[in-house]
Amino acid sequence: MPLSKATYLRPACMMALAVCAISAAQTPASPPAAAPANRPPRVVATGVNKPGVSRPLADLHAGAVFPVAGSPDWSVVTKDAVWVSSARLNHVVQLVPATNTVGLTADVKRPCSGLADGFDSIWVPSCGDHVLLRIDPATAKPVATISVVPANSEGGITVGEGSVWIVSKPSTLVRIDPATNKVAASIELPSGSENPLFADGFIWVSSFEHDSLIKVDPRANKIVATIPVGPKPRFLTSGAGSIWTLNQGDGTITRVDEKSAKVVASIPCGLQGEGGEITFGAGSIWAALFDFPLTQVDPKTNAVVKQWAGKGGDGVRFGHGSVWLSNLMQQNVWRIPPDQK
């Protein structure tokens, strides 16, 4: 189904989500099925619950809403667009900030493990075909297919030091040369280390299974530091001279100084549980999670200054002067001015 033109909202308008209630037929209640013995109970995020900080989602103002059918999730910002993945419909969709419209669509079987922009290409891991695709952003067509199997659907990909970096199974940091579209180096990581980020001349990888942040020197292709952070770190970003990890185990954000590789803050955010993402822009850290779609952290105080609660959220990126929030359940992407009151 072709995507329709994005709806543009006036800056002063307020966005609210409509909730539909469906009445069920009255039938005798049956005992709930027992959870599988090997599956732990789902961790529910609690948020920060602070007066003046906690806000309803209806108070979050958006400048534009883009329909992205299926399951909008990962996104990447380029110089003239934002590309958003939708694994349920096997494609990656281009959003055009200049006109607030939906543009091209690239066909990718189960896009996963993030998106990256670099070397005049969009790099898209495919968990359906177990490869990495190089997409031409001018045509949305693949120009290369690289035999690298993403280590985890919730993993990541990054660009830096003249290369593309992705973690492949089981936990191998793979360096790809964009000139040849071939693997140039492989670096073995601790198990469960799957989300790479290039910043300050190094590759930083969160280690979900070892509660740590790994620092890799791309000039030597080796690990040079391992920094303990919060429990179960997965997503990470850079900004204000630091690396920030979103820790799924306890919902905190850990701040690590890039130069010293030392932890300088652990920030309670109440964002525990699966999913979510984190980014930096307009002088703030922005984190997303189901039911707490957007959390703003001030790096000057290392504290949450705003947190919106409600049905929305999943992926988040900053670019073109806006926060881009993927709302998987609503099948849309919001473009949000960062100066929320």
N, C-alpha and C positions, 0 to 999 in steps of 0.2 A: 504494500500500500504506500503510495507516495506521501511524503510529509507535506503538510500544509504550511503556508507562510506563518512565521512567528507573529504572535500578538504583542503589540507594543503598548505599554501602559504609561500613562503620564507619571512623572517623577513623584507627584504628591499623592498618588493613590496608594491605598493600603491593600495588601494582599491577604486574603484569608482563605483557608481551605474549607470546603463544604464537606460535611460528614453525612453519609447516607446510612440510615438504619433500616435493616430489613427484618421484618418479623418472621419468626420461624413457627411452624406448626407445633402445637402443644403435644409432645410425645413423652412417654415415660422416660425419665432420666436413667441412663445406664452408667455404671461405674467407669471412670476414666481409665483408659488403657495404661498399663504401667510402662514407664520409660525403659528403653533397652538398658540392660545392666552396664553396658560399656559406653553409654553416652552420658556425660555429665549434664546436670541441669543447666539450662540457658541462663547466662548471666544477664541481668537487667540493669541498664544504665540508670543512675540515680540523679545525675546532674549536680549542680552546685547548691541549688535551693537557697539563694541569698537575696534578701530585699535589695532592690535597685539593680541587681544583676540578672536575675531570672525574669524572663519575659515570655508572653505567649507568642506563638508563631504569627498570629494576626498582626502583631506590631512590627513584623519584618517587612520592609518596603522593597519592592523589586521594580527595576526600570523596564524589564522586558521578560517575557516568558516564551521559551522555545519548546514546541512539542517535539519530543523524541520518543517514538513508539518503542515498545518492548521493555528494555531494562537499562535506561541511561545510567552510566556509572563512571568509568575512568574518563578523564579528559586531559588534553594537552593544549597549551596556548602557543600559537605561532604569531608571526608578525602581523598577519591580517585575518586570523580566524581562530576559532576554538573547535577542536575535534573531540567528539564524545562517542564512546563505545556503547553498543547495545547488544549484549551477548545473546539475549533471547531471540532477536531477529537477525543475528549474524551479520552485523554491519557496524561501520563507524561513520558518524554523521558530522558534516561540517556546519558550524554556525558562523555567520558573518556579522561581526560586531558593527561594521560601518552602516549596515542597513537593518540590523536586528532581524535577519531572515535566516532560514535554513537553506544550505547550499547543497554541495555534492554528497553522495553516499558511496562509501567504499565497502565492497563485499568481503567480509572476513568471517570464517567459521569460528564462532565462539571467541571473540576477542577477549583477552584477559591480561592479567599481569601488567597493567598500566599501558600508557602510550608515551612516545618520545618524539621530539622534533629535533632534526639535525641533518646537516649535509643535504639540504634541499629535499628532505623526505620526511614522511611520517612513518615511524617504526611501530608495528603492531604485533605483539605476540598472539598466537592463535592456539587456544587450548583444544580446538576441534581438530585441526590438522597437525598439531604438535610441531609447529614451525614458527619462525619469525618472518613477517612480511615487511617489505620495504615498499611504501606507497608513494606515488607521485601526487603531491597535493594539488597540482593543476588539473589532473584528470581523475583522481581517486582510483587509479588503476595500479596494480602491483608491478614493480619493475624488477624485483628480486625476491626469491624465496630461500631462506637460510635454515638449514636443518639443525635447529636448536629447540629442544623441548623445554618449555617453561617449567620451572621447578614447582610452582604453586600458582593457582588461579588468582590468589591474593598477593602475588609477588610483585615485582616491579622491573623497570627498565630505565636507563639513564644514558646521557650523552656527555662526553667530556674527554679532554686530552686526545683529541683526534680519533676517538673510537666510540662505538656503541657498546654498552655493558648490560648484560642480563644474566640472571642466575638460572642455570639449567639443572635438570635432575642429576643427582640427588640434591647437592648444594655446591655447585661449581659456578664460580663467577667467570663468565665467558666474555672475552674481549673480541669484538668484531671490527675488522678493518673495512670502512665504508668504500674504500677504493677498489677492493676486490670482492666485498660481500662474503668474506670467509673469516673463520675463527683465527685470530692472531695469537691468542694466549688463553690459558685456562688456569684459574687459581682455586684451589680447594678451600672451602669454607667449613666452619662447624655446622653440624646438622641444623636444619630449620633456619638458615640465614638466607633470606630470599628477596630482600628489598634494597636495591642499591640506589645511591644518590651521589651525583658528582657535585662537590663544593670545595672551594679553597684549594684546588689542585689535587684533591684526593677523592677516592671512592669510599663512601661510607655505607655500610650494610647493617641493617638491623637484624639481630639474631633472636628470633621469636622463642626458640627452644632454650636459649642460654641466657636470656635476660641481659643482653649486652649489645653494644654498638661496636662494630668492627671497622677499623680504619685501614684502607689499602692504598699503598703507594703505586700509582700507575706507571711510574718510571722504572720501578723494579719488579712490578707485578707480584707483590707479596704483601702479606699482612704486617702492619707495623705497630698496631695498638689494638687492645680490646678493652672497652670501657663498660663497666657495669652500669645499667640504667634501671628503669622500672620493669615490673613483671610483664612478660609477653609483648615486647615492643614489635610493632609491625610497620606502620607508616611513619615517614619522616620527611622533614623539610629543612631548608637552611634560610637564615636571615638574621640580621642584627649580630653578625659575627659568631653565630652558634648553629649547632645542629639540634633539632627538636624531634623527639620521638613520641608518638602517641602509643601509650602502653595499654593494651587490651586487658591485661590482668587486673589492674586496679583503677583504670580510668584516668591516670595522671598523664601529664606531659613532662618529660625530662629535658632539661636544657643542658647541652654540652658545649663548652667553649671550643671553637675550632682550633685555636692556636695551642692551647695547653692540653686539649683532649681530656679536660676535667669536668665533672658534673658541677654546675653552678646553681641549679634550682630543680626542685621537683614540685610541680604545680597541680594541686587537686582540681580536677575538672568533672569528675563523675561520669566519665565517658568509657566505662568498662564494657566489655563484651565484644562480639564479632562485628566486623565491618568498620566503616569510618574512613577518614582520610584527613590530611593536614597540609596546610600550605602557608606561605608568607606573602604579604603584600600590604601596601599603604601603611607601613610601620607597625603592623599587627600580625599575630599568628591567628589563623582561622582553622578550626577543626570541625569536622562534620561526622554525624552518626545518626542512625535511625532514631526517631523520637526526640532527638536533640540536634536538629538540622545544622545549627550554626553556633559556634562558640568563639568568642573573640578574646584573645589574651594580649595584654600589654607587655612588651619586653622590658619596658622601663621599670615596671613594678613586679614582673613575674606573677601576675594575678589575672584571673578571669574578670573582665570588665562588663561583658554582656554574654548572655546565653539564652537562645530562643528554644522553646520546647513545643513540640507538636508533631503531627504526622508528615514527615518529609525527611530529606537528607540521604546522603550516601557518599558521593564523591565531591571534592571541592578543589578549585584552582583559582589563582588570581592572575588577571591580565587585562589589558585595555581599560585600565582604571576601574575594574569591577571584580567582585567575587562571583565566581560561576559555580552554582550549587546544583548538582545532579540529584533529582528526586526520583529514585527508582520506582517507587510505588505509584507516584503520580504521572509517570511517563512524561516528564518535562525537565527542563533546565531553567533555572532562574538566573538572571543577571542582576546583581545586587550592588548598589552604591555602597562603598565602605563606610561612609559617614552617617551611619544609623544613629538616630537620637535615642 
